[in-house]
Amino acid sequence: MKRYIGEIGLTITAIIWGSGFVMSALALGFYTPYQILAVRFTIGAILLVLVFHKRLRQLDKSVLWKGALLGFLLYSAFALQTVGLQFTTPSKNAFLTGVNVVIVPFIAFILYKRKLDTFELFGAVLALIGVAVLSLQWSSSVNFGDVLTLGCAVMFAFHIFYTAKFVRTEDAVLLTLLQMGVAAVISCLTVIALGETSFSTNPTGLSAVLYLAVFSTTVAFLMQTVGQKHLSETKAAIILSTESVWGMAFSVALAYEVLTFRMFLGALLIFIAILLSETKPQLFKKRSSQQIKERKA
């Protein structure tokens, strides 16, 4: 049952992030990328403190440095993605960000000598292919923005991996609160350093950035952290890769794009990847146990 709680939580997270693509497009018409990050993380930190301030009594050195590391990785990933988008196309930015799905299992293998699960690894590669089919406008050229976005994927991969590792021993809510606070401090200092302290009060822009702050940041990252307590980091990365599918779905539903066969195929590949990583090992286990019983009989 706990596993399904994790799967449901991460799926809802991916849906919320998918809806955030449309809101981000609206918000960028009124704010700079760094202003959006500052508002998102600051409001997120404030909301979490207001609701879960009693959790701060559990604060110690162990959870403090873990939350700080997650906050640094989180902001770094978003910043690299944002800057990278200024030098590359949105489709390549989305695809290269999705590369994190295949980086996660190798982090576990290289740093902690954790055995690579064949089905999860295959599912991760298939999910990446799905993201490529869904979002990538093929181009052989590689530019500075692509390199930055690949760095973003590495940061997101480390964030997913260490979130899964830390929630096994630390309080998930407190970890979310701390990482949001650290990301808020870094983003506010960045805005001040860049001199982008003048914010628009346009109702449309405010509505969009508030949606990103409350749902895409506060609710989504809280559900991600809690959800990863019940799943492996690779399965989490595969489920979160459906963000691109939900982004496409919202874009089509709101008439920003027209559904094409390529979009449908990409989405189908990602969902097949999830089914493979979830059900194939169980099918093999059932088959193996049945063969053992037949041999004994």
matplotlib code that plots the C-alpha trace (Angstrom):
import matplotlib.pyplot as plt

x = [0.0, 2.9, 4.3, 1.0, 1.0, 4.4, 3.3, 0.1, 2.0, 4.7, 2.1, 0.2, 3.5, 4.2, 0.6, 1.1, 4.5, 3.0, 0.4, 3.2, 4.5, 1.5, 1.7, 5.4, 4.8, 2.3, 4.5, 7.5, 5.5, 5.7, 8.7, 12.3, 13.1, 15.1, 12.2, 9.9, 12.2, 12.6, 8.8, 8.2, 10.7, 10.0, 6.3, 6.8, 9.1, 6.7, 3.7, 5.6, 6.8, 3.2, 1.8, 4.6, 6.5, 6.3, 8.5, 11.4, 11.7, 13.2, 15.9, 19.4, 22.8, 22.0, 18.7, 20.0, 22.9, 20.7, 18.0, 20.7, 22.2, 18.8, 18.0, 21.3, 20.7, 17.1, 18.0, 21.1, 18.9, 16.3, 18.9, 20.9, 17.6, 16.5, 19.8, 20.2, 16.7, 18.1, 20.6, 18.8, 15.3, 12.5, 12.2, 15.9, 15.7, 12.8, 14.6, 18.0, 16.3, 14.6, 18.0, 18.0, 15.9, 18.8, 21.5, 19.8, 20.5, 24.1, 24.6, 23.5, 25.8, 28.9, 28.8, 27.2, 28.0, 24.2, 23.4, 21.6, 18.1, 17.7, 14.0, 14.3, 17.3, 15.5, 12.4, 14.5, 16.0, 12.6, 11.2, 14.0, 13.2, 9.6, 10.6, 12.7, 9.9, 7.5, 9.5, 12.6, 12.9, 15.9, 19.1, 22.7, 24.1, 25.2, 25.5, 26.2, 22.6, 22.5, 25.6, 23.9, 20.7, 22.6, 24.1, 20.5, 19.7, 22.6, 21.5, 17.9, 19.2, 21.3, 18.3, 16.0, 18.7, 19.5, 15.9, 15.2, 18.3, 17.6, 13.9, 14.7, 16.2, 14.8, 11.4, 10.2, 8.2, 11.2, 13.5, 11.1, 10.8, 14.6, 15.4, 12.7, 14.1, 17.7, 16.5, 14.5, 17.6, 19.8, 17.2, 16.5, 20.2, 20.5, 17.6, 19.2, 22.6, 21.1, 19.2, 15.8, 14.0, 11.1, 8.2, 5.1, 1.6, -0.2, -3.2, -2.4, 1.3, 0.5, -2.0, 0.4, 3.4, 1.2, 0.0, 3.6, 4.5, 1.6, 1.0, 4.1, 6.5, 5.0, 2.5, 4.4, 7.8, 6.2, 4.4, 7.6, 9.7, 7.0, 6.3, 10.0, 10.0, 8.1, 9.9, 13.4, 15.0, 15.0, 11.2, 10.7, 12.6, 10.6, 7.3, 8.4, 9.4, 5.6, 5.8, 6.4, 3.3, 1.1, 2.6, 1.6, -1.9, -2.5, -1.1, -3.4, -6.4, -5.9, -5.5, -1.8, -0.9, -2.5, -2.2, 0.0, 1.0, 4.5, 3.1, 0.9, 3.8, 6.1, 3.5, 2.8, 6.5, 6.8, 3.7, 5.1, 8.3, 6.4, 4.5, 7.7, 9.6, 6.6, 5.1, 7.7, 9.8, 6.6, 5.6, 9.0, 8.9, 5.5, 6.8, 9.9, 7.9, 5.5, 8.4, 9.8, 6.4, 6.2, 9.6, 8.8, 5.6]
y = [0.0, 2.4, 1.9, 3.0, 6.1, 7.0, 6.3, 8.4, 11.2, 11.4, 11.1, 14.1, 15.9, 15.3, 16.5, 19.7, 20.3, 19.6, 22.3, 24.7, 24.9, 27.0, 29.1, 29.7, 31.0, 33.5, 34.5, 35.1, 37.9, 40.0, 38.7, 37.7, 34.0, 34.8, 36.9, 33.9, 31.6, 34.0, 34.4, 30.6, 29.6, 32.4, 31.9, 28.2, 28.5, 30.9, 28.6, 25.5, 27.4, 28.6, 25.1, 23.0, 25.3, 22.8, 20.4, 22.9, 21.6, 18.4, 20.5, 19.1, 19.2, 16.0, 17.2, 20.8, 19.9, 17.5, 20.1, 22.6, 20.3, 19.5, 23.3, 24.0, 21.2, 22.4, 26.0, 25.1, 22.9, 25.5, 28.3, 26.2, 25.3, 28.9, 30.3, 27.4, 28.2, 31.6, 29.9, 26.8, 25.8, 25.0, 21.4, 20.7, 22.3, 19.9, 16.8, 17.5, 18.1, 14.7, 13.1, 13.0, 9.8, 7.8, 9.5, 8.6, 4.8, 5.4, 7.8, 5.0, 2.5, 4.8, 6.4, 3.6, 0.5, -0.3, -3.0, -1.7, -3.1, -4.3, -3.5, -0.1, 0.8, -0.3, 1.6, 4.8, 4.5, 4.0, 6.9, 9.1, 8.0, 8.9, 12.4, 12.8, 11.8, 14.0, 17.2, 17.2, 19.0, 17.1, 19.2, 18.1, 21.3, 21.6, 25.0, 26.6, 26.4, 22.6, 22.2, 24.3, 22.3, 19.0, 20.4, 21.0, 17.4, 16.3, 18.5, 17.2, 13.7, 14.3, 16.0, 13.0, 10.5, 12.3, 13.0, 9.2, 8.6, 11.3, 10.5, 7.1, 8.5, 12.1, 13.7, 14.4, 17.5, 19.1, 18.2, 20.0, 23.0, 23.4, 22.9, 25.5, 28.0, 27.5, 27.9, 31.0, 32.6, 31.9, 33.1, 36.3, 37.1, 36.4, 38.9, 41.5, 41.0, 41.3, 44.5, 42.9, 44.1, 45.8, 43.5, 43.8, 43.9, 42.9, 40.6, 38.0, 37.8, 37.7, 34.9, 32.8, 33.2, 32.5, 29.3, 28.3, 29.2, 27.4, 24.4, 23.8, 24.5, 24.1, 21.3, 19.5, 19.3, 18.3, 15.5, 14.5, 14.3, 12.3, 10.1, 9.2, 7.7, 4.7, 4.2, 3.7, 6.7, 5.2, 4.5, 8.0, 9.5, 7.5, 8.6, 12.2, 12.0, 12.0, 15.8, 16.3, 14.2, 16.2, 19.5, 18.4, 17.4, 20.8, 22.6, 20.7, 21.1, 24.9, 25.1, 26.1, 23.1, 20.6, 16.9, 15.0, 11.4, 12.1, 13.5, 10.5, 8.1, 9.8, 9.7, 6.0, 5.2, 6.9, 5.1, 1.7, 2.5, 3.0, -0.3, -2.2, -0.8, -1.6, -4.9, -6.9, -7.9, -9.0, -11.1, -12.8, -13.4, -15.0, -17.2, -18.2, -19.1, -21.1, -23.0, -23.9, -25.2, -27.4, -28.8, -29.7, -31.4]
z = [0.0, 0.8, -2.6, -4.2, -2.0, -3.4, -7.0, -6.6, -4.9, -7.6, -10.4, -8.9, -8.7, -12.4, -13.3, -11.3, -12.9, -16.3, -15.8, -14.7, -18.3, -19.3, -16.1, -16.6, -20.1, -18.8, -15.9, -18.2, -19.9, -16.7, -14.7, -15.3, -14.8, -11.6, -10.2, -10.8, -8.9, -6.1, -5.7, -6.0, -3.4, -1.0, -0.9, -0.8, 2.3, 4.0, 3.5, 4.7, 7.8, 8.6, 8.3, 9.7, 12.0, 14.8, 12.8, 13.3, 16.9, 15.3, 13.7, 14.2, 12.3, 10.3, 8.8, 8.4, 6.1, 4.1, 3.6, 2.6, 0.1, -1.5, -1.6, -3.3, -5.9, -6.5, -7.1, -9.2, -11.4, -12.0, -12.6, -15.2, -16.9, -17.0, -18.3, -20.7, -22.2, -23.3, -25.6, -26.9, -28.1, -25.6, -27.1, -26.6, -23.1, -22.2, -23.7, -22.1, -18.7, -19.1, -19.4, -15.6, -15.8, -17.0, -14.9, -11.5, -11.6, -12.5, -9.6, -7.3, -9.1, -9.3, -5.8, -3.8, -5.8, -6.0, -8.5, -11.6, -11.9, -15.5, -15.7, -14.1, -16.3, -19.5, -18.3, -17.7, -21.2, -22.8, -20.9, -22.2, -25.8, -25.1, -23.9, -27.0, -29.4, -27.4, -27.2, -29.4, -32.7, -34.0, -34.6, -34.8, -33.4, -29.8, -28.2, -24.8, -23.8, -24.4, -22.1, -19.3, -19.7, -19.4, -16.2, -15.1, -15.7, -13.6, -10.8, -10.9, -11.0, -7.8, -6.3, -7.0, -5.8, -2.5, -1.8, -1.9, 0.2, 2.9, 3.4, 4.6, 7.9, 8.1, 8.3, 4.7, 5.6, 7.4, 4.5, 2.1, 4.4, 4.7, 1.0, 0.1, 2.6, 1.3, -2.4, -1.4, 0.2, -2.8, -5.3, -3.4, -3.2, -6.9, -7.7, -5.5, -7.1, -10.6, -9.6, -10.6, -7.4, -9.2, -9.6, -11.8, -10.1, -13.3, -12.2, -14.9, -14.0, -10.3, -10.8, -12.8, -10.4, -7.4, -9.0, -9.6, -6.0, -4.3, -6.5, -8.7, -5.8, -2.3, -2.9, -5.7, -3.9, -0.6, -2.4, -4.2, -1.0, 0.9, -2.2, -2.6, 0.9, -0.6, -4.0, -5.4, -6.9, -10.5, -10.3, -9.0, -11.9, -14.4, -13.0, -12.8, -16.4, -17.2, -16.5, -20.2, -21.1, -18.7, -20.0, -23.5, -22.4, -20.7, -23.7, -26.1, -23.8, -23.6, -27.4, -27.3, -29.4, -31.7, -30.8, -33.3, -33.7, -32.5, -29.3, -28.8, -29.5, -27.1, -24.3, -25.0, -24.7, -21.4, -20.0, -21.3, -19.5, -16.2, -16.7, -17.5, -14.4, -12.2, -13.4, -15.3, -12.3, -10.5, -13.5, -13.6, -9.8, -10.1, -13.0, -11.1, -8.0, -10.1, -11.8, -8.3, -7.2, -10.4, -9.8, -6.2, -7.4]

ax = plt.figure().add_subplot(projection="3d")
ax.plot(x, y, z, "-o")
ax.set_aspect("equal")
plt.show()
